[in-house]
């Protein structure tokens, strides 16, 4: 972790001497092509939101998809994370990663075009065929995505300077959040006009996503790549085991595995619940997710600064402690789409702030705690194993929704179906606090100290959160650090 004393300024100034470089504060190293990396990230985020939006769920339902199919869709993004281990093994035998990453990523960004355009080119094919082709291509899509992801993360870990890394990641995530919000807003308006023509709307969104996604990849042709740092030990067993033998990183892996288990009990079914049970329209649901992204966009840069100053561990603890809020709101929200929309807007905004904290803190931890040699395997271990746990959890919960009559009474409150899963997720998310506090980052401040910087020193001032995220950073560095 870089010394926090070199990051007291929150201003962003441009380094004129290096084309496209950004200096995040007066003492941080300039980042060449920083603007290119940010713009590419915005295109990539737009691609992700246009292809992973609730429009995909409606596309599956249009062709006969059930809760089981939605559970499978929810499991695929995390379940295919095992491909990161394969990527890590391959990366340790490469000199440069960019060529392989670009080739795999361009194919991945075009993968959904056949199923999006197919119903218009072959209209006589059965709905079941398109449903399972959609699921199959989604599996391949995410498999390629997760193969490419560690190559890119390892590249960025070698390319970006450690000084100011988390702050830059927060600024990048800020613009990506705005791009995600804009993409979902466009999708929401499009689906308002094509509410009865879901395949046509999905095709438009997928074609636009493919264009933006390929542009994202091509922009990185201008970004230099340091060669891969060779490791002396190349035996697969030793390479795979190294992240788990690292005491600090092992505590992070344990938390991530349990967190994915806790989150994926409920998270994959939020959109389906609001569509099928609450009765919210697809365009209104997408507008709800737009508000969600706006919250993260407003606070990402500030969160990056907090991670840079105080460490990644306290950000993870704070976010974990509050991540049950959206599940609790979904349990109690009535089956009234209009009322539910206005109740959930502030809840989703808060949740997006917490999600931004997770992204900045987890990415920052992995990049700063992984060695330059075997970095790809460390990144894979930090996400892929947890993804497998989350993927299995999502499929199992989708099967329960489809084939079981989920009903339970809690303190006189009758819960059924989706709300049972949300309640279980709340309990598990709170239990994950027992693991997040064990993450080892000795140089980080305590979570209570960071909260006091955001909202003041007393519990009665908790009402100020997350307003504290918009406050300017203090000019002086706090004297004491707590592990």
C-alpha positions as CSV (number, residue, x, y, z in Angstrom):
1,X,0.0,0.0,0.0
2,X,1.5,3.4,-1.0
3,X,2.1,5.9,1.7
4,X,-1.1,8.0,2.2
5,X,0.8,11.1,2.9
6,X,1.4,11.6,-0.8
7,X,-2.3,11.8,-1.6
8,X,-3.6,14.7,0.2
9,X,-4.9,16.6,-2.8
10,X,-8.1,15.5,-4.5
11,X,-7.5,17.6,-7.6
12,X,-7.0,16.1,-11.1
13,X,-4.4,17.8,-13.2
14,X,-3.1,16.8,-16.6
15,X,0.5,16.1,-17.2
16,X,1.3,18.0,-20.4
17,X,4.6,16.2,-21.0
18,X,3.0,12.8,-21.7
19,X,0.3,12.4,-24.3
20,X,-2.9,11.2,-22.7
21,X,-1.5,10.9,-19.2
22,X,-3.3,12.0,-16.1
23,X,-1.7,13.0,-12.8
24,X,-4.2,12.2,-10.0
25,X,-2.5,14.5,-7.4
26,X,0.6,16.6,-7.2
27,X,2.8,13.8,-5.9
28,X,1.5,10.8,-7.8
29,X,3.1,9.4,-10.8
30,X,1.5,10.3,-14.2
31,X,-0.5,7.5,-15.9
32,X,0.2,7.4,-19.6
33,X,-2.9,6.9,-21.8
34,X,-5.1,7.2,-18.7
35,X,-7.9,8.9,-20.7
36,X,-7.8,6.1,-23.2
37,X,-8.2,3.5,-20.4
38,X,-11.1,5.4,-19.0
39,X,-12.9,5.9,-22.3
40,X,-12.4,2.2,-23.2
41,X,-13.8,1.3,-19.8
42,X,-16.9,3.4,-20.5
43,X,-17.5,1.5,-23.8
44,X,-16.9,-1.8,-22.0
45,X,-19.4,-0.9,-19.3
46,X,-22.0,0.1,-21.9
47,X,-21.5,-3.2,-23.6
48,X,-22.0,-5.1,-20.3
49,X,-25.1,-3.3,-19.3
50,X,-26.8,-3.6,-22.7
51,X,-26.1,-7.4,-22.8
52,X,-26.7,-8.2,-19.1
53,X,-29.7,-5.9,-18.6
54,X,-33.1,-7.3,-17.6
55,X,-33.9,-7.3,-21.3
56,X,-31.9,-10.6,-21.5
57,X,-34.3,-12.1,-18.8
58,X,-37.3,-10.9,-20.8
59,X,-35.8,-12.4,-24.0
60,X,-35.4,-15.7,-22.2
61,X,-39.0,-15.5,-20.8
62,X,-40.3,-14.6,-24.3
63,X,-39.0,-18.0,-25.5
64,X,-40.4,-20.0,-22.6
65,X,-37.7,-19.4,-19.9
66,X,-38.6,-20.2,-16.2
67,X,-37.1,-19.5,-12.8
68,X,-34.6,-22.3,-13.5
69,X,-33.4,-20.7,-16.7
70,X,-33.1,-17.3,-15.0
71,X,-31.1,-19.0,-12.2
72,X,-28.8,-20.5,-14.8
73,X,-28.4,-17.0,-16.4
74,X,-27.6,-15.6,-13.0
75,X,-25.0,-18.3,-12.4
76,X,-23.2,-18.1,-15.7
77,X,-21.2,-14.8,-15.1
78,X,-19.8,-16.2,-11.8
79,X,-19.9,-19.9,-12.7
80,X,-17.6,-19.4,-15.7
81,X,-14.9,-17.7,-13.6
82,X,-13.0,-21.0,-13.4
83,X,-11.7,-20.0,-16.9
84,X,-9.5,-17.5,-15.1
85,X,-7.3,-20.3,-13.7
86,X,-6.8,-21.5,-17.3
87,X,-5.9,-18.0,-18.3
88,X,-3.4,-17.7,-15.4
89,X,-1.6,-20.9,-16.5
90,X,-1.4,-19.7,-20.1
91,X,-0.2,-16.2,-19.1
92,X,2.8,-17.6,-17.3
93,X,4.0,-19.0,-20.6
94,X,3.6,-15.7,-22.5
95,X,5.9,-12.8,-23.1
96,X,3.1,-10.4,-24.0
97,X,-0.6,-10.6,-23.2
98,X,-2.1,-8.0,-25.5
99,X,-2.4,-10.0,-28.7
100,X,-4.1,-13.0,-27.1
101,X,-6.4,-10.7,-25.0
102,X,-7.5,-8.7,-28.0
103,X,-8.3,-11.7,-30.2
104,X,-10.3,-13.5,-27.5
105,X,-12.1,-10.3,-26.4
106,X,-13.2,-9.3,-29.9
107,X,-14.7,-12.8,-30.5
108,X,-16.4,-12.5,-27.1
109,X,-18.0,-9.2,-27.9
110,X,-19.5,-10.6,-31.0
111,X,-20.7,-13.8,-29.5
112,X,-24.4,-12.9,-28.8
113,X,-25.1,-11.6,-32.3
114,X,-26.3,-15.0,-33.7
115,X,-29.0,-15.4,-31.1
116,X,-30.0,-11.8,-31.3
117,X,-30.4,-11.7,-35.1
118,X,-31.3,-15.4,-35.6
119,X,-35.0,-15.2,-34.8
120,X,-35.4,-12.8,-37.8
121,X,-33.2,-14.8,-40.1
122,X,-34.6,-18.2,-39.2
123,X,-38.2,-17.4,-38.0
124,X,-39.4,-21.1,-38.2
125,X,-37.0,-22.3,-35.5
126,X,-38.7,-23.4,-32.2
127,X,-38.7,-21.1,-29.2
128,X,-36.9,-23.8,-27.2
129,X,-34.0,-23.8,-29.7
130,X,-33.5,-20.0,-29.3
131,X,-33.8,-20.3,-25.5
132,X,-31.1,-22.9,-25.2
133,X,-28.9,-21.2,-27.9
134,X,-29.1,-18.0,-25.8
135,X,-28.0,-19.9,-22.7
136,X,-25.3,-21.7,-24.6
137,X,-23.8,-18.6,-26.2
138,X,-24.0,-16.8,-22.9
139,X,-21.9,-19.5,-21.4
140,X,-19.3,-19.2,-24.1
141,X,-19.5,-15.4,-23.9
142,X,-18.7,-15.4,-20.2
143,X,-16.1,-18.1,-20.6
144,X,-14.1,-16.0,-23.1
145,X,-14.7,-12.9,-20.9
146,X,-13.2,-14.5,-17.9
147,X,-10.3,-16.0,-19.8
148,X,-9.4,-12.5,-21.0
149,X,-10.0,-10.7,-17.7
150,X,-6.9,-11.8,-15.8
151,X,-4.7,-11.1,-18.8
152,X,-6.0,-7.5,-18.8
153,X,-5.8,-7.1,-15.0
154,X,-2.3,-8.5,-15.0
155,X,-1.4,-6.1,-17.8
156,X,-2.8,-3.1,-15.9
157,X,-1.1,-4.2,-12.7
158,X,2.2,-4.1,-14.4
159,X,1.4,-0.9,-16.4
160,X,-0.2,1.4,-13.8
161,X,2.0,2.9,-11.0
162,X,1.2,1.8,-7.5
163,X,1.1,5.4,-6.3
164,X,-2.4,6.7,-6.8
165,X,-3.7,3.3,-8.1
166,X,-6.9,3.2,-6.1
167,X,-7.7,6.8,-6.7
168,X,-7.3,6.3,-10.4
169,X,-9.5,3.2,-10.2
170,X,-12.2,5.2,-8.5
171,X,-12.1,8.0,-11.2
172,X,-12.3,5.3,-13.9
173,X,-15.2,3.6,-12.2
174,X,-17.0,7.0,-11.8
175,X,-17.1,7.5,-15.6
176,X,-17.9,3.8,-16.1
177,X,-20.9,4.1,-13.8
178,X,-22.2,7.1,-15.8
179,X,-21.7,5.1,-19.0
180,X,-23.6,2.2,-17.5
181,X,-26.4,4.6,-16.4
182,X,-26.6,6.1,-19.9
183,X,-26.7,2.7,-21.5
184,X,-29.6,1.5,-19.3
185,X,-31.5,4.8,-19.8
186,X,-31.3,4.2,-23.6
187,X,-32.4,0.6,-23.1
188,X,-35.3,1.8,-20.9
189,X,-36.6,4.2,-23.5
190,X,-36.1,1.7,-26.3
191,X,-38.1,-1.0,-24.4
192,X,-40.9,1.6,-23.8
193,X,-41.5,1.7,-27.6
194,X,-40.8,-2.1,-28.2
195,X,-42.5,-3.5,-25.0
196,X,-44.5,-5.9,-27.2
197,X,-41.5,-6.8,-29.5
198,X,-38.9,-8.0,-27.1
199,X,-36.8,-9.9,-29.7
200,X,-36.5,-6.8,-31.8
201,X,-35.5,-4.7,-28.9
202,X,-33.0,-7.3,-27.7
203,X,-31.5,-7.4,-31.3
204,X,-31.0,-3.6,-31.4
205,X,-29.4,-3.6,-27.9
206,X,-27.1,-6.4,-28.8
207,X,-25.9,-4.9,-32.1
208,X,-25.2,-1.6,-30.4
209,X,-23.4,-3.4,-27.6
210,X,-21.2,-5.3,-30.0
211,X,-20.1,-2.1,-31.7
212,X,-19.2,-0.4,-28.4
213,X,-17.6,-3.6,-27.1
214,X,-15.3,-4.0,-30.0
215,X,-14.4,-0.3,-29.8
216,X,-13.4,-0.8,-26.2
217,X,-10.9,-3.5,-27.1
218,X,-9.4,-1.7,-30.1
219,X,-8.7,1.4,-28.0
220,X,-6.1,-0.6,-26.0
221,X,-4.0,-1.0,-29.1
222,X,-2.5,2.4,-28.2
223,X,-1.7,1.3,-24.6
224,X,1.9,0.0,-24.1
225,X,2.4,-3.4,-22.4
226,X,5.3,-4.3,-20.2
227,X,6.5,-7.9,-20.7
228,X,5.2,-10.6,-18.4
229,X,7.4,-11.1,-15.4
230,X,8.7,-14.6,-15.6
231,X,8.5,-16.9,-12.5
232,X,11.0,-19.6,-11.7
233,X,8.4,-22.2,-10.7
234,X,6.2,-23.2,-13.6
235,X,4.8,-26.5,-12.4
236,X,1.0,-26.1,-12.4
237,X,0.5,-27.4,-8.9
238,X,2.9,-25.0,-7.4
239,X,1.6,-22.0,-9.4
240,X,-2.0,-22.8,-8.5
241,X,-1.1,-23.1,-4.8
242,X,0.9,-19.9,-4.4
243,X,-2.0,-17.5,-3.8
244,X,-3.4,-19.9,-1.1
245,X,-0.1,-20.0,0.7
246,X,0.1,-16.2,0.9
247,X,-1.4,-15.5,4.3
248,X,-2.7,-12.0,3.5
249,X,-4.3,-13.1,0.2
250,X,-5.7,-16.3,1.7
251,X,-7.9,-14.3,4.1
252,X,-9.2,-12.3,1.1
253,X,-10.0,-15.5,-0.9
254,X,-12.0,-16.9,2.1
255,X,-14.1,-13.8,2.4
256,X,-14.8,-13.6,-1.3
257,X,-16.0,-17.2,-1.5
258,X,-18.4,-16.8,1.4
259,X,-19.6,-13.4,0.1
260,X,-20.5,-14.8,-3.3
261,X,-22.4,-17.6,-1.6
262,X,-24.3,-15.1,0.5
263,X,-25.0,-12.7,-2.3
264,X,-26.0,-15.2,-5.0
265,X,-28.8,-16.6,-2.9
266,X,-30.8,-13.5,-3.7
267,X,-29.1,-11.2,-6.2
268,X,-29.7,-13.1,-9.5
269,X,-33.5,-13.0,-8.8
270,X,-34.0,-9.3,-8.1
271,X,-35.1,-8.4,-11.7
272,X,-37.3,-11.5,-12.1
273,X,-39.0,-10.8,-8.8
274,X,-39.8,-7.2,-9.7
275,X,-41.0,-8.3,-13.2
276,X,-43.0,-11.5,-12.3
277,X,-44.2,-10.9,-8.7
278,X,-44.3,-7.1,-8.2
279,X,-45.5,-6.6,-11.8
280,X,-43.1,-3.8,-12.7
281,X,-42.8,-3.1,-16.4
282,X,-39.4,-3.8,-18.1
283,X,-38.9,-0.2,-19.1
284,X,-39.6,0.9,-15.5
285,X,-37.3,-1.7,-14.1
286,X,-34.5,-0.5,-16.4
287,X,-35.1,3.0,-15.2
288,X,-34.7,1.8,-11.6
289,X,-31.3,0.3,-12.5
290,X,-30.4,3.7,-14.1
291,X,-30.9,5.4,-10.7
292,X,-28.8,2.6,-9.2
293,X,-25.8,3.4,-11.5
294,X,-26.1,7.1,-10.8
295,X,-25.5,6.6,-7.1
296,X,-22.3,4.7,-7.8
297,X,-21.2,7.3,-10.4
298,X,-21.5,10.1,-7.9
299,X,-19.3,8.5,-5.3
300,X,-16.8,6.2,-7.1
301,X,-14.0,8.8,-7.2
302,X,-14.4,9.7,-3.6
303,X,-14.4,6.0,-2.7
304,X,-11.1,5.5,-4.6
305,X,-9.6,8.4,-2.6
306,X,-10.7,6.7,0.6
307,X,-9.2,3.4,-0.4
308,X,-6.0,5.1,-1.3
309,X,-5.8,7.0,2.0
310,X,-7.1,4.5,4.5
311,X,-6.8,1.1,2.8
312,X,-9.0,-1.4,1.1
313,X,-10.0,-3.5,4.2
314,X,-12.1,-0.8,5.9
315,X,-14.0,0.0,2.7
316,X,-14.9,-3.7,2.4
317,X,-16.0,-3.9,6.0
318,X,-18.3,-0.9,5.7
319,X,-19.8,-2.1,2.4
320,X,-20.4,-5.6,3.7
321,X,-22.1,-4.3,6.9
322,X,-24.6,-2.3,4.8
323,X,-25.1,-4.7,1.8
324,X,-28.2,-6.3,3.3
325,X,-30.3,-3.1,2.9
326,X,-31.5,-3.9,-0.6
327,X,-32.5,-7.5,0.4
328,X,-34.5,-6.2,3.4
329,X,-36.3,-3.6,1.2
330,X,-37.2,-6.3,-1.3
331,X,-38.6,-8.5,1.4
332,X,-41.0,-5.8,2.6
333,X,-41.9,-4.0,-0.6
334,X,-45.5,-4.6,-1.6
335,X,-46.7,-6.0,-4.9
336,X,-47.5,-2.5,-6.2
337,X,-45.2,-1.6,-9.1
338,X,-45.7,2.2,-8.7
339,X,-45.1,2.3,-5.0
340,X,-42.3,-0.2,-5.2
341,X,-40.5,1.9,-7.8
342,X,-40.4,5.0,-5.6
343,X,-39.5,3.0,-2.5
344,X,-36.6,1.2,-4.2
345,X,-35.0,4.2,-5.9
346,X,-33.1,5.4,-2.8
347,X,-32.4,1.8,-1.8
348,X,-30.8,1.0,-5.2
349,X,-28.8,4.2,-5.1
350,X,-27.3,3.3,-1.7
351,X,-26.7,-0.3,-3.0
352,X,-24.8,1.1,-6.1
353,X,-22.6,3.2,-3.8
354,X,-21.8,0.0,-1.9
355,X,-21.2,-1.9,-5.1
356,X,-18.8,0.8,-6.2
357,X,-16.9,0.4,-2.9
358,X,-16.7,-3.3,-3.5
359,X,-15.3,-3.0,-7.0
360,X,-12.7,-0.3,-6.1
361,X,-11.6,-2.1,-2.9
362,X,-11.4,-5.7,-4.3
363,X,-9.6,-4.6,-7.5
364,X,-7.3,-2.4,-5.6
365,X,-6.5,-5.1,-3.1
366,X,-5.8,-7.7,-5.8
367,X,-3.5,-5.4,-7.8
368,X,-1.5,-4.1,-4.8
369,X,-1.2,-7.4,-2.9
370,X,-0.4,-9.7,-5.9
371,X,3.3,-10.1,-6.9
372,X,4.4,-9.1,-10.4
373,X,5.4,-12.7,-11.0
374,X,2.3,-15.0,-11.1
375,X,0.0,-11.9,-10.8
376,X,-2.5,-13.5,-13.1
377,X,-2.9,-16.5,-10.9
378,X,-3.4,-14.3,-7.8
379,X,-6.2,-12.4,-9.6
380,X,-7.8,-15.6,-10.7
381,X,-7.7,-17.0,-7.2
382,X,-9.3,-13.9,-5.8
383,X,-12.3,-14.1,-8.1
384,X,-12.6,-17.5,-9.9
385,X,-13.0,-19.7,-6.8
386,X,-15.6,-17.3,-5.4
387,X,-17.3,-17.3,-8.7
388,X,-17.7,-21.1,-8.8
389,X,-19.3,-20.9,-5.3
390,X,-21.7,-18.2,-6.5
391,X,-22.6,-20.0,-9.7
392,X,-23.5,-23.2,-8.0
393,X,-25.5,-21.3,-5.4
394,X,-27.5,-19.4,-8.1
395,X,-28.4,-22.6,-10.0
396,X,-29.5,-24.4,-6.8
397,X,-31.7,-21.4,-5.8
398,X,-33.2,-21.2,-9.3
399,X,-34.1,-24.9,-9.1
400,X,-35.7,-24.3,-5.6
401,X,-37.8,-21.5,-7.1
402,X,-38.9,-23.7,-9.9
403,X,-39.5,-27.0,-8.3
404,X,-40.2,-26.2,-4.6
405,X,-42.9,-24.4,-2.7
406,X,-40.8,-22.0,-0.6
407,X,-42.8,-20.8,2.4
408,X,-41.6,-19.8,5.8
409,X,-42.9,-17.8,8.8
410,X,-40.5,-15.4,10.6
411,X,-41.8,-13.7,13.7
412,X,-45.4,-13.8,12.3
413,X,-44.3,-12.6,8.9
414,X,-45.2,-15.0,6.1
415,X,-42.6,-15.2,3.4
416,X,-42.9,-17.1,0.2
417,X,-40.9,-17.8,-3.0
418,X,-38.4,-15.0,-3.8
419,X,-38.7,-13.4,-0.4
420,X,-37.5,-16.5,1.3
421,X,-34.3,-16.4,-0.7
422,X,-33.9,-12.7,0.1
423,X,-34.3,-13.4,3.8
424,X,-31.7,-16.2,3.7
425,X,-29.4,-13.9,1.8
426,X,-29.7,-11.2,4.5
427,X,-28.6,-13.7,7.2
428,X,-25.7,-14.9,5.2
429,X,-24.6,-11.4,4.2
430,X,-24.5,-10.4,7.9
431,X,-22.6,-13.6,8.7
432,X,-19.9,-12.6,6.2
433,X,-18.8,-9.8,8.5
434,X,-17.1,-12.5,10.6
435,X,-14.8,-13.1,7.6
436,X,-14.3,-9.6,6.2
437,X,-12.9,-8.4,9.5
438,X,-10.2,-11.1,9.2
439,X,-8.8,-9.8,5.9
440,X,-5.2,-9.0,6.5
441,X,-4.0,-5.5,5.5
442,X,-1.8,-4.4,8.3
443,X,-1.2,-0.9,6.9
444,X,-4.9,-0.1,6.7
445,X,-6.9,2.1,9.1
446,X,-9.8,0.7,11.1
447,X,-13.3,0.7,9.7
448,X,-14.7,2.8,12.6
449,X,-12.0,5.5,11.9
450,X,-13.0,5.7,8.3
451,X,-16.7,5.9,9.2
452,X,-16.0,8.7,11.6
453,X,-14.3,10.6,8.7
454,X,-17.5,10.2,6.7
455,X,-20.2,10.8,9.2
456,X,-18.6,12.2,12.3
457,X,-17.7,10.4,15.5
458,X,-21.0,9.6,17.1
459,X,-23.7,7.0,16.1
460,X,-26.4,9.7,16.1
461,X,-24.8,11.2,13.0
462,X,-25.2,8.0,11.1
463,X,-28.0,9.7,9.2
464,X,-25.4,11.7,7.3
465,X,-24.2,8.6,5.4
466,X,-23.7,8.5,2.5
467,X,-23.7,12.3,2.4
468,X,-20.2,12.1,3.9
469,X,-19.0,10.6,0.6
470,X,-19.5,14.0,-1.0
471,X,-17.4,15.9,1.6
472,X,-14.0,17.0,0.6
473,X,-11.1,15.1,2.0
474,X,-9.3,16.5,5.0
475,X,-6.1,18.4,4.3
476,X,-4.1,16.6,6.9
477,X,-3.4,12.9,7.3
478,X,-4.9,11.3,10.4
479,X,-2.1,10.4,12.8
480,X,-3.0,6.9,13.9
481,X,-3.5,3.8,11.9
482,X,-5.4,0.8,13.1
483,X,-5.1,-2.7,11.6
